[in-house]
Amino acid sequence: MKNLTFANRWNADLIDQYYQRWLENPDGLDQEWRAFFEGFELAQQVALKGGASPLPAAAGDTDPITQSRVIGAIYAYRSIGHTEGRFNPLQARVLENPRLKLDRLGLESIDPEKTFHTGNYLGGVFMSVPQLLQRLKRTYCGHIGCEYIHIQETPKRRWLQARIEPSDNQPDFKADQKIRILRKVMEAEQFERFLHTRYVGQKRFSLEGAETLIAALDVLIEKCPLMGVEEIVMGMAHRGRLNVLANILGKSYEYIFREFSENYIPDTIHGDGDVKYHLGFECTHKTSTGKEVDLRLAANPSHLEAVDPVVEGKTRARQRIRGDWDRKRVLPFLVHGDAAFAGQGVVMETLNLSRLKGYLTGGTIHFVINNQIGFTTDPRESRSSRYCTDIAKMIEVPIFHVNGDDPLAVAHVMDIALEYRQQFGDDVVIDMYCYRKHGHNESDEPGFTQPGLYKQISQHPAISQILRERLVKEKALTDEQANDLTKEFQQALNDSFFRVKKEEEEKSTKKKKTFEEASAIKQPAYNFEPVKTAVTKGVLTRVAETLTAIPPNFKPNSKIARQVETKWANFQKGGGIDWAFAEQLSWGTLLLEGTPVRISGQDSERGTFSQRHAAFYDVETRVRYVPLLNLDPDQATFCVHNSSLSEAAILGFDFGYSLDYPDMLAMWEAQFGDFSNGAQTHFDQFITSSESKWGRVSGLVMLLPHGYEGQGPEHSSARLERYLQACAEDNIQVCMMTTPAQYFHVLRRQMKRSFKKPLVIMAPKSLLRYKDCVSSVEDITKGRFHEILDDERPVQKTERIVFCSGKVYYDLINHRAENKITNTTIIRVEQLYPMNEERLAEILDKYKGYKHLVWCQEEPQNMGAWTHMYPYLLKAAGQAPVFAGRQAAASPAPGSLYQHRMEQQALVEEAFTL
């Protein structure tokens, strides 16, 4: 059936041929043909289960071919009826799809009085062709277009059909509900008009043309308590955000108006704050029935869809906090733009998380504000698919295209979306066709590139006007009542405006109170006060025993069995604790203390370098055993998840998780450090700046494998310099440690302090198994984390001091020992930021009379920590350090192993001779 579309006029012989094949082997046919014959077979049953209408005499002589064409017509409308939908408010005339014409359906010469069985349509009844087509058109070609035939699971398709077909997919709201919907649209429209006239030319990214969003959100929130939803976590870009803040989340008009004032100075928690249309908000909303729903709108930069995975992570955290293991009580809701939904890869990455065990949230409602333009780009220039939402078909979820000029239809679809999500735990996509009244922002002139479109928009009636006339005609309200609604809200806006105006006249500047109407968090300032991270020998032994114990009758991989035996033997001797074992010891001790742990990333379960093995698998049964889940009946939860092959979505998810569940040690691991390039947006826009911009704090730990082992440019550098360049105002921590004990203590320190800061760790690769990179039990039971490590092997007289970080330390001490160098001290900077300047000066003061100060690194001179460390060393030493390392380069490392070794040898020698 490669060149024969399903809705073509079929040849009876061909249908017969396919029918015989279907009887013999249903799976041998395409999906369309299988569905067709399922309906055909059902139509031949005279007495259907469930008491369907009996076969009338007029239909008794119906031939199978004609009956099959009727069933085929039903399938055609279910499948492609949306192509004739009237959901575009700017489209005056909908083109007829040739595939839905009577002749193409094979129904052009059918007796209009004759009735046919409808198969599974409406539960199986008899209808004439005109009656049938009239209802199908009303259901599938009206203001709502439905796409769901791509869903493979029959129960889901049947549920949707049962929900939309009996009512012809028409909204059925009571009069008071219709008036409430009109009220919300009016409020949204008047809010935008008010801002447009009072604050001329100021950017606000208005919702004009898409105000139905406010009514749709109100309908969703009103219905949530009835469906068991207690909380909504929202994400959206800047368009319409102010309207949502004011008319859904209840942020006061006064504060929004103050933010428009030229004299407004925000009293930010930390840093410089952000523009008003990026800010987040949290509130408890009381519905008309008195029920409460918590609402959380995530702060979002201009990078549009970047917030999507952050919202999913926040939702997962909120579900854990509420004990919502069925994922029915906390709902993620994402508002998208049409061009962004189709064009930005993080959307696909986020959709792909929807059914992954470690990342699913029980279904997200996606609401696309389809402005039918992206900045100034026409849809035919911004996507290759028919709809901007076609990407969502990859996860087989229902997609509703709906006319934004019909708020009742949008509200109806929102009802269905919530019910479907709660029923199946799946995503749902609502694609609301509307328009953008102004340009990309209020100072933009859209007529430059879209003169025809914007002439049409300028003459288009307001949404409230269309709905108002409809409701008056239906006698749901009178013109006078509608006018009263308008006056009531206009008065509220004016009152708020003049209160703010009076404040400005009385005082030229007005600072907003730090925590008023904000979701910001205040925390203590960063400090270097030592925290107790050591644990007793007894506790450590208990964890070590569990980590190295194999359950009875469990058959692990022989290599893993030998590894755990070696780890336990070394532990009993008091030493030999390698990097991976120190990591799991830190996790285990935290778990026993009641701190849950989550780590996710590509291959995190075993570790990219086969070093971790947080889970064992039976070689015969593949039964999974996780030692850290078996420490104690009362221990905290341990979660380890192998992620999808994504950086942006996974890092965004784990960052969102860390925001809303700060009591859990949340870790994201890049397979190789350079893979974080794919998540750079989330580092720049969220992780490094969220506290400064939004007062949102995170303790997320990011493991970025880093180290020069001759593996070429891609898997050497985690681009340390990028994170150091972003460091300011104690916003993040950047560490490159040299011992397993240091790693143990820094992870525990992350959960023991009174403040939270993201932690970037340049994690090792070759050091994971390097014989000298081990720690003793005493390092853990009596030690703590040190930002700077002094030389453990003092020399006779210090004439030269070499500072370094990470793996190169071992090359330096080996070179010093092999060449019997007795005048050089080697100091390790384990935490590059925030820099413990007091400790740095203290160490340097020990070594009076030295002549040479060197910074040694593996990275090229224009990379790594050199430019970051230079001013610190200059200030502490009073003299300029010299550089020992690779020359400045465009690429992080050479591709040749031989060249790598030559360069490595040279830079180590330079450290002792420059």
N, C-alpha and C positions, 0 to 999 in steps of 0.2 A: 504494500500500500504506500510505497515511497512517493509516488507522484499523484496520488488520489487523495484529496482532502476529504475529511469525513462528511462534510456538509454538501459535497457535490451531489448532483443528481445521479443516483446509483442505477446501474444496470442490473436487472432482476437476476440474470444468470450469474453475475459476479457475486451478488449477495448470497445467492444459493450456494455458490462454491465456498464462500467464506463461512457460511453457516455450518456446512458439513465439517469444515476444518475446526470450527469452534466446538462442535459436538465431540470430536475426537480428541482435541488437545487445546483447551482454552488458552493456556499460557503461550501457545505458539502464535497468537495474534497480537497486534498492537493494542494498547490500552483502549483506544476509541472503539475499535471493533468489539472488544470484550464487553465494554459497557453497553454498547448497542444491542448485542445479542442477549445480555442479561435482561434488559428491558423487554426485548422481543419475547423471550421465553416466558417472562412474567405475564405479558399481555395475553398469552395463549391459555392461561389458566382460567377456566370458567368460574370456579369457586375459589376465591383467594382466602387465605388465612386472615382472620380478623374481621370477617364479614363485609367484604367489599361489595359494591353494587352488583347485582346479578346481570348477566349478559342479556340485553334486550333483544327482541326479535329482529330489529333492524340491523343489529350488528352480527347476527348469527352467520351471515354469509360473507363476513369480512375476510378478504384474502390476507394471508400472512405478510405479503410484500407491502401492501398498503399500511397494515398495522405497524410494520417495522419502520416505515417512513414517519409515522406519527411519533413513535418512540424516538426515532432519530432526530426529529424536530425539537423534541423536549431536550435531548442531550445537546443539540446545537445551541439552543438559547442558554442553557446552563453554562456551556463552554465559552461561547463567544458573543452572547447577548450584550455584554458590556461594551462591545465595539459600536453599538448603536445607542449607548447610554447618553442621557441629556444632563450629564453632571458638570459640564463646563459652562459656567455662567456667561462667558464671553463668546460662546459659540452659538450664533443665532440659528444655524441649521445643521443638523447632524446628518452626515452622509450615510446613505443606506449601504449596509454590507451586502454585497452580492451573494454571499454564502448563506444569507438568511432569507433570500427571496423564495417565493413559493415554488418556482420552477426548479431552483437548485435543491430544494428540499423534496421535490417530487410530489408536491401536494397541490399543484395548480388546477388540476381537473377533478378534485375530490368533491363529491356532493356535500354542500354546506350543511345539510340537515342530518347527514349520517354521523353517528357517534362512534368513537373509538376508545379503547381502553388506554388509560394514561400510565400504565406501568406503576412505577413507584412515585410518580408525581401526584401529590395530594393524597397519598395513601392508596391510590388505585381507584379511579372513578371513570365514568364514560362521559366524554365531551365531544362536541362537534369541533371541526378544525378551526372555524372562526372564533369560537369561544376559547379554545385552547390557546391560540396565538394571541388573542387579546390579553389573556392573563399572563402569558409568558412575557409579552412585551412590557406590560405594566410592572412585572416583577424584576425583569433583568435589563430593561432598556429605559428606565425612568431616571430620576435624579440620583439613583444609587446603582452603580455597576459592581457586580460581584465577580471575583475570580477565586475559585476554589477547586475546580476540577483537577488542577495539578496536584492536589493533596492525594496521596496514595492510600491512606487509611480510610476505608469505607465508613466506619462509624462517624468520623469527623464530617465527611461530606453529607451523610444522612442527617446528622444533627443540624447542620447549616440549612439544609433543604427544609427540614421540619420547622426551623425557626423563621425562615423568610418566605416560604412559598404559600402557606395558608393565608397570610395577610397580604399577599402580593408585594411583600417588602415595603409596605406603607406604614408610616408612623401612626401610632394610636395613643395620643396623650389626652389627658383630661384638660378641661379648660384652664384650671389653675396652673397646671404644668406648662401649658402653652404660654400663658401670661408670664410665668417666671422666665421661660426661655427668651421671650421678647424683652423682658426687663434687663436680662444680662447682656443681650446684644446692644440695647440702648445705652447701658452703662459703659460698655466698651467703646461705642462710637463717640459718645459725648466726652469721655475721658480723653480720647485722641484729639478731638476737635478743640477741646479746651487747651491742651498743651500746644497745639498748632497755632492758636491765636494768641496765647499769652507769652509763649517763648518762641518767637519767630526765628526760624533759621537754626535753632539748636538741634543737634542730633538726638534722636530718641528711638529711631528704628521702629516706626509706628506699625500698628497692627491694622491700619485702615485697609479695608478690602477683605480682611480675614477675621473680623471681629467675632464671627461665629465660634471661634476657638474658645472664647470665654464662656459662652453658653454650653458648649460641649463639655468643658471641664467641670462646670457646675453640675451638669447632669451626672457625670461620672462620680463626683464626690457624693452627691445625694444618694446614689445607688450603692455605694461601697458598703455601708453598714448592712444592707440587705443581703449582700453577697459575701459577708464575712471579712471584708477588707478593713483593716484598722489604720493603715498608714500608706501613703503614696510618696515615693521618692521620684522627684521630677528632674529632668534635664532639658534644657532648651538653649538655642542660640540667642542672640540679642534681640531679633525682631519680635516685638510683642511682649518682651519681658516686663517692661514697666506696667503694662496693662494687667498682666498676670499677677504681678506683685500687688497691685492696688485692688483689683476686683476679684481675685481668687484667694490670695494669701493674706489679704487684709493689711498690707503695709499702708500706713496712714498717708492721706494725700498731702498733709503738711510736710512730712519728711521728704516725700518725692518732690514737692515744689521747692523746698529748701535746696535740694540737690541741683535744681536748675538755676539757682541764684548765682550770679557772677561773684558774689561775696562769700559764697559757701566754703567753709574750711572744715573738712571732716576731721574729727578727733579719732584717728585710726589707732588700732591696737598696736600695730608694729609696722613700720615701713610707710609706704606712700598710698596705700589704698588702691581703689580701682574706679573706673567710670561706673555711673549708676546703672547702666544696662548690662553689666556683667555680674552684679552682686547676687548672692544667694539669700535665702530666707527660710525660716522655719516657724511654723505656727500650729496650733490646734484649731481646727475648723469645726464649728457646730452646724450640723445640717438642720433643715427645716423641721425635722422630727425630734431634734434635741440630741441626736447621736453625735459622737465626736470622731473626727478623722484627723490624724496627724499628717501634716504636709511638710515636705522638705524639698526645697528647690536648690539644686546644687549650683554653686558659683561656676561661671564658665567664661573662659577667655574668648577672643574673637575667632579662635580656631574651630568654630562651629561644632562639628560632630565629635571633636576630641573628648567631649564630656560623656559620650555614650557609655563606654566601658566603666568610667568612674561611677556613673549612676548604678550600673549593674553591681559593682563591688560594694557600694554603699548599701544597696538593697540586700545583698547577701549578708552583710554584717548586721543590718537591722533585723533580718529574719533570725539570725542566730541569737541576738539579744532578746527577742521576743519568744524564743523557743518555737519558731514557726517552721517546723521541719517539713510540713506539707507544702510550704511556700504559697499559702493562700491568703495570709493576713497582711503581707507587705507587698505592694504592687509597684513595679517600676514603670514610669510613664515618660516617654521621650518625644519631644516635639522636634521635628526636622524641617529643613527646607528642601524643596524638590531638587534643585541642582546639587546640593550637598549630599542628599541621600543617594543619588545616583553616582556622584563623582568622587566621594571620599572613601578611600579604602578601609578606614577604621569602621565604617558602617558594616561592611561585609564581615570584618573580623569580629565585630560584636555580635552580629546575627549568628555567626558560627559558634558562639559560646552558649547559645540558648539551650542546648541539650547535653552539654559536657558536664560530667559529674561534679567536677570541682568548681564550676562557674555558673551553673544554671540557677535561675531565680524564679522559676515557675511561670514564665511567660511575661513578656513586655508588651504593653500597648504602645505602638508607634503611631504618632499623629503627624502626618506630613502637611505642612502649610504650603500648598502647591500654588506659588505665585506665577507659575508658568514663565519664569525668567530667573536667571542667576546673575545677580549684579546687572549687567547689561547684555548677558548672553542668552540667545534664543535656545529653547529646548533642543532643536535639531542640531545645534552646535555643541551641546553639552552632554548628549548621551546617544547611544546607538540603539536603545530599546524603545519600544512604544511608550511605556510608562516609566516614570522615575522609580517606581516601586518594584520593577521586575526582578531586581536583585533579591528580593525577599522570597521569591519562589524557590530559591535554593534550599530553604528549610521547610518548604511545604506548609505555609501558613495562609490563612484567608486574607485577601486583600479587598478592601472596599473603596471604590472611587465614589465620591459623593459631592454634590453641588453645595458649595459654601454659601450660596444665596438662599439655601433652604435649611435654616437651622433645625427645623423639626426632623428632617431627614438625617442630618448630622447627629442629632441627639439620639435618634433611633439606632443608628449604626453604633454609636458609643455604647448603648445598652447591650447590643449583641456582642460587641467586642469584649466587654467585661464578663458577660456570661460565658462566652467561649473560653476565655482565659482561665476562669475559675473551674470550668468543666474539664479542660484538657491540659492545663498547665503549659500552653503554647503561646507564642507571640501572635499578635494580630496587627495588621497594618491598615490604617485609615488614611486615605489619600484625598484630602479636601481640596478640590479645585476652587481657586479663588483668584485674587489679583492683588497687586501691590499698588496702592493709590498714588504714592509718591515714588521717587527714585530709590536707589539703594539706601540713601538717607535723605533727610528733609532738605538738604542743600543741593542735592543732585538734580539734574535735569534729564529725566528719562526720554523726553522727546527728541534728544539728539540722535538716539539710536533706534527708538521704537515710536516714531511719530504716529503711525496708524493705530497701534495698540493703545497708546495713551490718550489719543483723541476719543477712542471708544470708552476707555475707563472714565474719562472726565464726564461723560454723558450718562454713565451707568447709575441707576438709582441705588440708594443706600440699602443695606441688607434689612435694617429695621423697617424701612418704608415698605419693602416687599412683604415682610412678615406681618407688619401692622395691617396692611390692606387685606391680607388673607384672613387674619383673625377677626377683623371687623366684619368681613363678608360672612364668616362662619358664625358670627354673633358670639364669639368667645369674649369680646370686650367691645366697648364703644370708643368712638374717637375721643370723647372727653376723658375717659379713663387713660387712654394712651397719652394724651397731652399731660395729664397729671403725673404720669410716670416720668416724663421728660422734665417737667418743672422741678419735681422732687430731687432728682439727681443733680440737675443744674445748680440748684440752690446749695446743695452740699459741697459741690466743687467751688462755688464762689465763696462760701463761708471759709473754707480751708485756705483758699488763695489769699483772701484779705487778712486772715490771721497771720499768715507768713509775711505778707506785705507790711503789716504793722510792726512785726518783729524787726524787719529790715530797717524801717524808719527809725526805730528806737535804738538800734545798735547795728553798726555797719557790717559786723561779722557775727556769725552764729555757728558755734561748734556743736555738732551732734554729740550727745553723750556716747561714750565709747561703746557701750553694749546695748544701747537702745535700738530696737528694731533691727537687730543683726543676729547672725548665727555665729559670730566670731567667738573665739575662745582666748581667754587671757591665761598666760602661764608665766612661771618665774623665768628670769633671764638665764641665759646659758652661763654655766660656771664649770670650773675644773675641780670642784670639790670631790675628793675620792669617795666612791660608794663601795659598800661591801659586796663584792661579787664572789669571794671565795666560799667554798662549801666544806663541810666536814668530810673527813676520810670515809666515815660510815655511809653518808649519803652518796658520795661519789662511787663507792664500791657497790652499793645497791644498784645504781644505774648501770655501771659497767657490767655487772653480772647479768642483768637483763638484756643488755645490748649484745652480749656474746653467748647467750643461751639459745640452743636449738630445741624446739619442742619435740617430745617423743613422737616417733613414727613420721616425722617431717624429714623429707629428703632434699636438702639444699644443694645448690651447685657446689661441686667439690672445691672450686677455687674460693668461693665465699666461705665455705666451712673452714678452710685453712686460714683465711684472713681473720676470722673471728677468734680462732684458737690462738693465733699469734698476738692479737690485740689483748686478749685476756692474760696471756702469759707475760707480756710486757707490763701490763698494768700491775700484776702481782709482784713484779720486780721493782715497781716504783717509777718506771720511766717508759720511754718509747711511745708516748702518746702522739699520734700523728694528727694531721689537720682534720680529717673527716671524723676521727674518733673524738677529738676535742669538741667539734661541732655538736655531735650527738650527745655528748656528756652535758654540754650547756643546755641543750633542749630538754634532756631528761630531768635535770635538776630544776629547771623552770616549771616543768609539768608537775613535778612533785610539790612545788610551792604554790600551785594553783594558777599558773600563768599558761594559757593555751598557746600553741605554736602552729603557724601555717607557713608552708613554703611551697611556692609554685614556680614553674618554669619548664622549659623543654628538657625532658629527661631528668627532672629533679629527683625522681624516686631513686634511681641508681646513681645519679650524678653523671655529668657529661664525660668525665674521665674515669668512670667506673669506680669511684672512690667512696661513695656514700653508702649505698645499699640500705636505704631507710626501710625497704621492704624486701623480704625474702620470698622466693617462689619455689614451690616443690617441683622438682625436675620431672616428675611423673604426672602429677595432677594439676599443676599450676595453681595450687592453693596458695593464697597470699598470707604472709605472716609479717606483721609490723611490730618489732620489739618495743618501740616507744608507746604502743597502745597497751602494753602489758606490765607497766611499772607498778601500779597500785589501783585498787578499785576506785579510790577517790581522787585519782589524778585528773589534771586538766586534759582537754582534748588536743590531740596531735593530728594535723592534716598535712599530707604531702600529695601534691597533684602534678602529674605530667601535663603540661599545658599544650594547647594547639601551637602550631608553628607560626606564632604571632608574637610580636614584641609590643606594639602599640596598645592593642586591646588588653593583653594580659597585664602589662605594667599599669595601665589605666585602671583596670579592675582591682588589682591588689592595692593601688594607691587609695581608691575609693573605699576599699575594705578597711584600710588602716585609719582612715578619717573617722569612721563611725564605730570602730571597735578598737580603741586605743589600748585596751587591756590585753590584747593578743599580740604576740611577737609575729608580725607579718613580714615575710621575706619573698622577694622576687629574684630569680636567678636567670641571668642570661646564659645561653649555652656557651657562647664566647663573648667576651666583653664588647667586641666591636658590633655585636648584634644589637646592642642598645641604640645604635644609630637609627634603627627603625622605630624607636620610641622616643626620639629626641623631643618631639612636641610635648610629650607628657613630662619630661624632665624640665623643659624650659617654662612651660605655661602653668604647670601645676606644682610639681615637687619642689622646685627651687624657689618658687615665688608665692605659693598659696598663703603662707603666713603673712607675708608683707602686703599682699593684695586684699586678702579676704579674712585674715585672722583665723584661718583653718590650719590646724597643726596635724602633723603626721609623724609617726615613728617608723615608717617603712624602711626596711633594710634591703639594699640592692647589691647582689653579688655579681661582680663583673670580672670574670677570669681575665687576667692580664699578666704578661710576662714574655720575654723574648727568648724563644727556644729554637729559632730558625725555621718556623713554620710559615714564613712569608708575611706579607703586609696585612692580610685580613684577620689572622688569628693571633696576632702579637699584642696589639695595643687596644685597650678599652677606651682610649682617648681621655686619659686622666686630665689633660689640660682643659678640656671642655667643662668639666665639673668644677675645677678650681677657678676657672674664669667666672663661673656663675656664683662663686662664694662671696657673700657680703652679709653684714648684719646678723652673723651667726645663724644663717638660714639653713644650712645643711652641714653634715659632718662627712669628711672624706678621709678614709684610712687606707693605708697600704702596709699591712703588718708582716712580721717576719717569723712569728712563732705560733704554734697551735694554742699555747696558753693565752697569748694576747687575744686570739680570736675567741676563745672561750669567755674571757672576761669582758670583751667589748659587746658580745651578744647579751650577756647578762646585765651589763651596765645599761644597755638600751632600755631595759624594762624596770630598772631600779631607781632611776632618777625622777625628780619631780617635774620634769619638762620633757617634751617630745621634739625630736629633730630627725628628719630623714638621715639615714646613714648609707653612704656609698662606700663599698668595700672593693678595692682592687684585689680580687681573689687570686690565689696562686694556681699554677698548673703543674709545672715540674716539681714544685715544693711539696705537692701533695704526697709524694713518695720519696722525697729526698732524705737520705739517711741522717743528715745533720739537722733537718727541720723537724725536730720532735721536742716534746716537753715532758717534764717529770710530773708525777702526781703532786709533789710538793708545790710546784709552780701554780697548781690550780687550788690546792687547799690552803695555801698561805699567801698567794699572790693577789694582784689586782691589775687593772689595765693601766699602762703607762703611755702617755702621748709621745714621749721621747725616751729612748733607751740609750743609756750611756754605754761606753765600751765595757764589755764583760771581761776583757783580757787586757788590762792596763799595760802600756808599754813603758820602757825605762824612762824616756824623756820625750815629751810630745812637742815636735817641731811642726807637725802638719796635722790638721784635723779634716777628715773626710766625712761629710754628711751624705746620707743616702736614704732610700726607702725601698722596701720590697726585696725581690729576689737577688738583685745585684749585690746585696750585703754579703751573701755567701761566696760570691766570686771574689769580693774584696778581701774577706778574712782568709780565704784559701791562698790567695796570691801573697798576702802579707806573711802567712806562715811558711809557705814554700820558699819564699825569697828572704826569710829571716829579717824582715824589716822591723826595726825597733823604735822608730821615731814617729810613727803615724797612729793616731787614734781614730777609730771609726765609730760614728754616732748615727743611730737610726731614728728617723722621724717617722713614727708609726701613725700619727694623726696629723695630716697635712693641714686640715682646717676643721674647726677653729684652732689656730695655732696657740699653744701654751707658751707664750712669749716669756713669762716669768721663769718657767722651767728651762727654756732654751738659754736664757741669760745665766741662770744658775749653773748649768753644766759648763758653759764656756768659761765662766769665772774660775773653774777648777784648773784650767790649763793656761797658766800664765806663761808668756814668752814664746808662744807658737808663732811661726812665721807665715805659714800657708794655710789658707782656708779654701776648701774645695767642695763643690756640690757634684756628686757623681750620679748619673742616671743612665739607664739603658736607652731611653727614648732619644730621638733627635733633639737638637737644641731648641727648635721652635715648638716642641711638644713636651709632654711630661710636666714635671713640677719646677723646672729651672726658673722660669720667670716669676712663678709664685713665691719660691723660696728666697730669691735674691734680696728683696727688701727686708725680709725678716732677718736674714743672716747679716746683712749690712748694718742693720740697727743694733742687733745684739752684740756683734763682734767689733763694730767700729771700723771695719775694713771690708772691702769688696771681695766676695768669693770669686773663684774662677770655676769654669765649667769643664767637666770631664764627661764626655758622652759622644754620641753620634752627631755628625754635622747636621745642620738644618736640612730638611728634606721635604719633598712633596708627599712622599709615601711613608707610612709609619716604619717600615722595615724592608730589608732586601728579600728577594725571592730565593736567593741562593744560600744553601746551608753553609757552604764554604765561606762565602762573603760574610755571613752572619758571625761565624766564629772568628774571623779576622777582625771584624769591627769590635766584637765583644772583648777580645784580648787587648786590643788597642785602647779602648776606653778604660779598662781596668788598670792598665799600665800608666795611663795618663793621670789617673787619680793619685798615683804615688810619685809622679815626676814633674807635673806642671808647676 
